[in-house]
Each structure stands twice: as structure tokens, then as C-alpha cells.
């Protein structure tokens, strides 16, 4: 593919991404799958450019408005080519020749406007802090209130970096050293993660579908921070475990491996289609003691009807949230969040905490987790819940952590708070509460 074709395809794909309500990764994958004629190098170039534009969207908007170009997909891609990729306006003038599969020719105004961007730094000193942080003003204000002025800058910058590719070894099928060796046979280089005893960090990018270890269920894709939530659930064989907001089953798989097919595992979600996506993964992982249930009033009544003495030993509430801790992987999500959606997430979090609490046996534990870095979705929810439920007490996350032979670390204290900026992992929160009566 010629450079002109790559630029035009980038514009077309960006248009698809910005016009869709689906997550960006699904749109990109679907678009490229439907165009098998695009070679692997071209795919990498186009994907990197489109993801780069989305990661830099607020700053690019600032520059395109300043230059007079406007904020359309064409202007964003062309501005990115100059500000980030270092191209010159004269190069873009040659690329935009109006031919087949090429961008239309630059207008005289576009040429002049793009020329003003040459030699400029994407991170101009006049750019407001929220724009520099790639966040809406209202959301950046929450970051400043929680982390302080300088801390907010660091946290926002951490969310702009590219995330690593982490795997979790399936303990039902092998150990971490074995998994690393198997991956190596398929030319996938990986090493032990810093914190998770089951984690493998892959070097570079790879097509895992070609790896035998992945195809046969020895490893699963799961960020290291997410793996630590499963560790803090402190699950042992023979227990009864409820994953209340299971989604496509990522944490259910980790919990199932810890149960070793001995005990009860129930995966619930409000959307049965998500649970259907979990089924082939569960089968591949060799988990046999799981059952699925749609999260509705009828099924929840059955779960809570067991009574205080017959409820679940562990109930994981992986609550719906802003996803702010995962914006490295989903840079488009930060552009979709609104104040109303944020309020709605907080209401849902309070609701699912109550639902989860109704299913815990006396002496059992309620584990609340989010992939958010914001206190409004994390500690504030726990404080509000405990004020209403004196029969629950906090179990220090550090106590659970160290009881499993783990070395003390900075993000494990009363709760677990992981930050991309501070720890290099996706952002996660986890609190463990024990029912006393």
C-alpha cells in the first residue's frame, strides 16, 4: 500500500471509530478483518496512527482549531502526521493527490494551515491542563481534587501510555515456568510479572491465536492488576464463590483455577450474551464446576434466599464503572464518558454492592472491585456501604496479601489501589469486607 493509501485508510477507519458506539478495538478489528487485502505492515501503520489520533484527540483538537483546520477526521489525521509523525506539509501535498484510494488534494488554505504546524510540539505550553491530560474539564477537576495539581498531571499522563500485554497462567493446566517455555517455542518472549504469582508479561505485540499455549488454555489474557483482585479474593478449593458481574468471565476463569474444580462457582451478569462469550473460554480452561445465571430479580432472589448461614463464602462484585484505570487500552472511552454517565455508574455500584451483600454467608467475604482510579467509585462507595451495614468489617488487603507469602508493596494497604502512573499496571481498586452477623 502506498503512503497515500495508508493515510486515506486511516481517515476512513477513524471516521468509523468516531461514528460508532462500540469500543474502539472492536471497530478496528472488524474493519481490518473485512479488508484482508491490507498487508500486516500496513495494518500496523494504520492502527498505530488511528490509536495515536484518539490518544491525542484533545491536543489535536486544540491545534486544529488554532490553525483553523477544524476537527474533522481528515484534519485530525493530517495534523497528527505533522505534529507526531514529523511529516511536512509538502509531503502531505504530494500524498493527497486526489487519485484512487488517496486523500483528495489539499486546498490552498489546508496547505497553509498545515504548514503552520510544522516544527511545533504537540504539547504546547499554552495548552490547558485538562487538554494536556486528554480529559474533559469536569473529569480533570476530579483528578486534581484527588491527586493535587501535579499529581493529576502525572496520573493523566500515565493513562496516555500504551499498556503492556499480560497473561495469566491457568493453574489447572500448568505452572508459570512451563507456560513461558511453551510461549517461547512459538517465538513469544515473556517473563514473570513483578507482583502476580501467575502473571506473564509479553515483550512486544504478538498474535496469540497462533500460540499453542493460548489455544489450549494454558494462558489467558489478563492484566496483572486484574489478576491481583483474584488473589485478594483468597479462594481455596471447596468454597462457594459468586462472581456477580462476571462479564465475559475474565475473573471467573482465575477464580475457577483457584478452586481446582472443587467447590461451587457461579458466574452472573445482567447481559446473558456476555456469559455466552465466557463459555468457550471456560471449556478451554478446563473448569468444570461453574454454572451461569443472568443477573435479574428472580435469580438474585434465589442466590440470597440461601440465608446468612448458607450463602456464599466469597462474593466478588466487579462493579460497572468509568473504566478510568483502563484508558491506556481503551483511549476512546475517556471521550465517551459524561457527567450523567458517571453519576449512573455510581448509582449502579451502590446497587450491586447491596445485591452482593445479600448473598454472603456469615463469616464470608464481599470483595468490591473496579477498574477505576477515582475515589468516587472506590473508597467513597465502601465508606457509604459500611455506614449502612455495621455487620460488615474491612479486612485489610495487606493482611490477605502477606498471608499468601507476598512481599509488602506500596499499593496494598487497607485496600488495593493500583495506578498506571505509579505502578505501570492498569488502574484497579479492591476492598475486602467480611460479614460478621
BELLIN-V916115 format. One record per run of one state. SS is the DSSP state (~ for helix, > for strand, _ for the rest). FROM is the first residue (numbers start at 1). LEN is the number of residues. If there is no record, write none. Layout:
# BELLIN-V916115
<<SS/FROM/LEN> <SS/FROM/LEN>>
This chain:
# BELLIN-V916115
<<_/1/2> <~/3/16> <_/19/5> <~/24/10> <_/34/6> <~/40/16> <_/56/1> <~/57/11> <_/68/5> <~/73/11> <_/84/5> <~/89/7> <_/96/12> <~/108/8> <_/116/13> <~/129/4> <_/133/4> <~/137/22> <_/159/6> <>/165/5> <_/170/6> <~/176/10> <_/186/4> <>/190/3> <_/193/6> <>/199/4> <_/203/5> <~/208/3> <_/211/1> <~/212/4> <_/216/3> <>/219/3> <_/222/2> <~/224/9> <_/233/7> <>/240/4> <_/244/6> <~/250/10> <_/260/4> <>/264/6> <_/270/2> <~/272/14> <_/286/4> <>/290/5> <_/295/2> <~/297/8> <_/305/7> <>/312/7> <_/319/5> <~/324/3> <_/327/6> <~/333/4> <_/337/2> <~/339/19> <_/358/2> <>/360/11> <_/371/4> <~/375/3> <_/378/1> <~/379/10> <_/389/3> <>/392/4> <_/396/1> <~/397/7> <_/404/8> <>/412/1> <_/413/3> <>/416/3> <_/419/1> <~/420/4> <_/424/4> <>/428/8> <_/436/2>>
